[in-house]
Structures are given as structure tokens and as C-alpha cells.
Amino acid sequence: MSDADWDSAFSALEPEIDTSAATARAARIAAARTAALEYSAKIEEPGWFNDPLQSTRSKSVGRPALFALHERYLRREWDEVLRGGLGLLGDGIKEEGEVRDLVMRAALKAGREADGRVGALARRWSEYPNQPSLCDISARVLFAAASSSSSTPNPDPSAATPRTVLQHESLLASLASLRLNRLQPPFLSTLRAILLPSHPLLARVLDERAVLQEDGRREEVVKEVGSLDLDARERETLERVLGLWGDRDEPDEEDVGRDVRSL
């Protein structure tokens, strides 16, 4: 047989190579390169979320309103934050905790902590046991409201929560914020401010633990802590932040809470 005959005989045995996958891949790469050349950066206009037509593109109906609330807060428009935030809470919003935080902070800035609606939000601090910053801002609002009521001449007892109740609730909210974050300076500062008027010794220990080394002082501190109307967990938290637990007060890493607003 000639060479041509051999080639003809074995040509049918040659494997067929499928190049469809490689061809498709090359086409995708070429399309991606073309799209990249045609790309232009999307420009977000400041305050786009205030435009009803533009805000409809947001995945969440409440997000544009929340963005607008943050913008007003940054502009120091405290009354607008209060009005808008309370409106969002009334309508219902997924980011309820974030809105509460903004409303209470704006209330403190505006001197509106005695507003009954703000006080009602602050008194719900126990609903957020794992969000220490909400407990802390609630404590600050309640304590400010208590201080405000004490300085108001002839307050109407039927129109407001008694000052002693507000003071006690502010203490409980502050301790709740410190349960998972015992070394957070802002939270400790809140607790110190709450303790100072009625329990100056405990406030002093927060500033300087060396006070416990003075003769008979530790026993005095323990006795004063025991006189407070606290449950077991609250008393333990206060004892820990005061340093009464000594070497036993080494928090485990896994027990330390994480809260972005505490950073």
C-alpha cells in the first residue's frame, strides 16, 4: 500500500478534538474586555436618598429614610432627628436599634431627654442585652431625665416618672452595658456619673482602685454595694468593675461581647 492509502485507512481512527469549551471561554473573555472598556464609574449625588424617585432603587424601603436621618444628625439637626426617628419607629423599620440610638443621642444633644417618648425608648433597654451601647445611651438618657426633673420647680408627679425611679433604672441600664464590656471607658464614665451623687465612695473606687487598699475601706465598699437594690447578676457586675473580685475578674475572650458602636 502506498503512503496515501495508509493515510486514508487510518484517518478514520484519529480522535476528534472538541474545541467548543475553549471557543466559548475565548468569547467570554473578549466580551468582558469590551465591557471593561465601556465601563464608566457610577456617581452618587450627595443626598440622593432625599429624592423620592431616586430612593426607590434601594433594596430596603427604610434605608433611604435611615440615610437621611444620619445626614440630619451629622448636620446637628437634633429636632429633625427626633421627629424623623420617632416617625420611623412608629411606622416600623428593620434597623430599629440603630434608629433608637440616633433618637436618644439627638435627645441628649437637644436637651430633650425629659420627652416622654424618648424616656419610653430608654426604659426599654432590657430588650437589647447584647447591645451594650444601647444600654449605655439609655442609661445616660434616664440619668439626664432624673437630673432634669430634680432641677424643675414643682414638677407634676402625675406627668413624669419619679426621679428616684429614673435614677435606679439608669443604674441598671449602665450595669447592663458593662456586663459584657467591663473595661469600656465610656461605659465606666456613665456609671461613675450615675454613682457620684448618691454613692461618692463607689464612684471614687472606679477612678482609683487603690482606695480598696485603705484600712477598712474594702469592707465599707462591699457593704455599700450590698445596700443597693440589685439582683445577683447586677451586683456581680458592679463588684467586678469595682475590682472586688481581684484575680477572679479575668474575662474570657469568648465572653466579651462585640458591638460596632462600642469601637
C-alpha positions, 0 to 999 in steps of 0.5 A: 500500500502506498503512503496515501492509502495508509493515510486514508485507512487510518484517518478514520481512527484519529480522535476528534478534538472538541474545541467548543469549551475553549471557543466559548471561554475565548468569547467570554473573555473578549466580551468582558474586555469590551465591557471593561472598556465601556465601563464608566464609574457610577456617581452618587449625588450627595443626598440622593436618598432625599429624592423620592424617585431616586430612593426607590432603587434601594433594596430596603424601603427604610434605608433611604429614610435611615440615610437621611436621618444620619445626614440630619444628625451629622448636620446637628439637626437634633429636632429633625432627628427626633421627629424623623426617628420617632416617625420611623419607629412608629411606622416600623423599620428593620434597623430599629436599634440603630434608629433608637440610638440616633433618637436618644443621642439627638435627645441628649444633644437637644436637651430633650431627654425629659420627652416622654417618648424618648424616656419610653425608648430608654426604659426599654433597654432590657430588650437589647442585652447584647447591645451594650451601647444601647444600654449605655445611651439609655442609661445616660438618657434616664440619668439626664431625665432624673437630673432634669426633673430634680432641677424643675420647680414643682414638677407634676408627679402625675406627668413624669416618672419619679426621679428616684425611679429614673435614677435606679433604672439608669443604674441598671441600664449602665450595669447592663452595658458593662456586663459584657464590656467591663473595661469600656471607658465610656461605659465606666464614665456613665456609671461613675456619673450615675454613682457620684451623687448618691454613692461618692465612695463607689464612684471614687473606687472606679477612678482609683482602685487603690482606695480598696487598699485603705484600712477598712475601706474594702469592707465599707465598699462591699457593704455599700454595694450590698445596700443597693437594690440589685439582683445577683447578676447586677451586683456581680457586675458592679463588684467586678468593675469595682475590682472586688473580685481581684484575680477572679475578674479575668474575662474570657475572650469568648465572653466579651461581647462585640458591638460596632458602636462600642469601637 
